[in-house]
Amino acid sequence: MSDFSSQLPSSSLSVESTKRAADAELAGALSNSRAVHSLLVEALGSIEGNRQRVDRALVRHIPHIYRELSDSLESLGMLQTRLPEIREQVRAIRSAYDSGRLKAQDLVTELEWKHAPAQDKLLRIVFTRAAPVAAREVALLRLVFALLFVFLAWQLVGAVDGAYRAYRHRLVWGDKLIS
């Protein structure tokens, strides 16, 4: 019995400590369980709020979206039927714009030609192909230019030949020129 009495306090102490450990474990588990429960309640509330928003969207917004989609499809259908007509109008506008631009460019060229000095006109007619005159006039002016050039070249050759002859015969120039 002495063994039993010596074991009793130690056994009772062991049971007490086991009981305390179990109580502490149960208190921690209960606390964790309450935290998990509050998280689950919060998540369930959030899910319920989201479900209500989805239900409202299904009732309010989805029919509105379908109406807008059908209206848009109708508008697209009307635009598709009018598209060839609009393209033709754009083509006509582009054609009118291009012809107007070309006329304006022609008028500007004509005004520049009319306001150009006679010397510039003659140079353009004789030396370029971009002169806005008839081919007959171009040919005539080029012929006149060629004849004038030949005449001036002939005169220059004669003057140089005379100067060379005067130099060769040692004729006096300047103040000592025999008059």
C-alpha positions in Angstrom: 0.0 0.0 0.0 2.8 2.2 0.5 3.5 1.8 -3.1 0.0 2.8 -3.9 0.1 5.9 -1.6 3.4 7.0 -3.1 2.0 6.6 -6.6 -1.2 8.3 -5.8 0.0 11.8 -5.4 2.2 11.4 -8.5 -0.7 9.8 -10.4 -3.0 12.5 -9.3 -0.5 15.1 -10.3 -0.1 13.5 -13.6 -3.9 13.4 -14.1 -4.1 17.0 -13.1 -1.3 18.1 -15.5 -2.9 16.0 -18.3 -6.2 17.6 -17.5 -4.7 21.1 -17.6 -2.9 20.3 -20.8 -6.2 19.0 -22.3 -8.0 22.1 -21.1 -5.4 24.4 -22.6 -5.6 22.4 -25.8 -9.4 22.5 -25.8 -9.3 26.3 -25.1 -6.9 26.8 -28.1 -9.0 24.5 -30.3 -12.2 26.4 -29.2 -10.5 29.7 -30.0 -9.4 28.5 -33.4 -12.8 27.0 -34.0 -14.4 30.4 -33.2 -12.0 32.2 -35.5 -12.7 29.7 -38.3 -16.4 30.1 -37.6 -16.2 33.9 -37.8 -14.2 33.7 -41.0 -16.7 31.2 -42.5 -19.6 33.5 -41.4 -17.8 36.5 -43.0 -17.1 34.6 -46.2 -20.7 33.4 -46.3 -21.9 37.0 -45.9 -19.6 38.1 -48.7 -20.9 35.3 -50.9 -24.5 36.2 -50.1 -23.8 39.8 -51.0 -22.2 38.8 -54.3 -25.2 36.5 -55.0 -27.6 39.4 -54.4 -25.6 41.6 -56.7 -25.5 38.9 -59.4 -29.3 38.5 -59.0 -29.8 42.3 -59.4 -27.6 42.3 -62.4 -29.5 39.5 -64.0 -32.8 41.3 -63.4 -31.7 44.8 -64.2 -28.6 45.0 -66.4 -28.7 41.9 -68.6 -32.0 42.8 -70.3 -30.7 46.3 -70.8 -27.5 44.9 -72.4 -29.6 42.7 -74.7 -31.7 45.7 -75.7 -28.6 47.7 -76.4 -27.2 44.8 -78.4 -30.3 44.4 -80.5 -30.4 48.2 -81.2 -26.8 48.1 -82.2 -27.4 45.2 -84.5 -30.3 47.1 -86.1 -28.1 50.2 -86.6 -25.3 48.1 -88.1 -27.8 46.5 -90.5 -29.0 50.0 -91.6 -25.5 51.2 -92.0 -24.5 48.1 -94.0 -27.4 48.7 -96.4 -26.4 52.4 -96.8 -22.6 51.6 -97.1 -22.6 51.3 -101.0 -24.4 54.6 -101.3 -22.0 56.3 -98.9 -19.0 54.9 -100.8 -20.4 56.3 -104.0 -20.9 59.7 -102.5 -17.3 59.6 -101.1 -16.0 58.7 -104.6 -18.0 61.6 -106.1 -16.6 64.0 -103.5 -13.1 62.7 -104.1 -13.4 63.1 -107.8 -14.8 66.7 -107.5 -12.0 67.5 -105.0 -9.3 66.1 -107.4 -10.6 67.9 -110.4 -10.8 71.2 -108.4 -7.3 70.7 -107.2 -6.0 70.0 -110.8 -7.9 73.1 -112.1 -6.3 75.2 -109.3 -2.9 73.9 -110.1 -3.4 74.8 -113.8 -4.6 78.3 -112.9 -1.6 78.8 -110.7 0.7 77.7 -113.4 -1.0 79.9 -116.0 -0.9 82.9 -113.6 2.8 82.3 -112.9 3.4 82.2 -116.7 1.5 85.4 -117.3 3.3 87.3 -114.6 6.8 86.0 -115.5 9.1 88.5 -117.2 9.7 88.2 -121.0 13.3 87.1 -120.5 12.2 84.2 -118.2 9.5 83.2 -120.7 12.0 83.2 -123.6 14.5 81.2 -121.7 11.9 78.6 -120.7 10.6 78.3 -124.3 14.0 77.9 -125.8 15.8 75.7 -123.2 13.0 73.6 -121.6 10.1 71.5 -122.6 7.8 72.8 -119.9 6.7 76.0 -121.6 2.9 76.4 -122.0 3.0 77.5 -125.6 2.3 75.8 -128.9 4.9 73.6 -130.6 5.0 76.0 -133.6 6.0 78.9 -131.4 8.6 76.8 -129.7 10.1 75.8 -133.0 10.1 79.4 -134.3 11.7 80.8 -131.2 14.4 78.1 -131.2 15.1 78.8 -134.8 15.5 82.5 -134.2 17.7 81.8 -131.2 19.9 79.4 -133.3 20.2 82.0 -136.1 21.0 84.8 -133.6 23.6 82.5 -131.9 25.2 81.7 -135.3 25.3 85.4 -136.2 26.9 86.4 -132.9 29.4 83.6 -133.1 30.3 84.7 -136.6 30.8 88.3 -135.4 32.9 87.1 -132.5 35.1 85.0 -134.7 35.5 88.0 -137.1 36.4 90.3 -134.1 39.0 87.9 -132.7 40.5 87.3 -136.2 40.8 91.1 -136.7 42.4 91.6 -133.3 44.9 88.8 -134.0 45.7 90.3 -137.4 46.3 93.7 -135.8 48.6 92.1 -133.2 50.5 90.2 -135.8 51.1 93.3 -137.9 52.0 95.3 -134.8 49.3 97.9 -135.3 49.2 100.6 -132.6 46.4 100.6 -130.2 45.1 103.3 -127.8 46.6 106.8 -127.7 49.0 106.1 -130.5 46.3 105.0 -132.9 46.7 106.5 -136.3 43.6 108.6 -137.2 
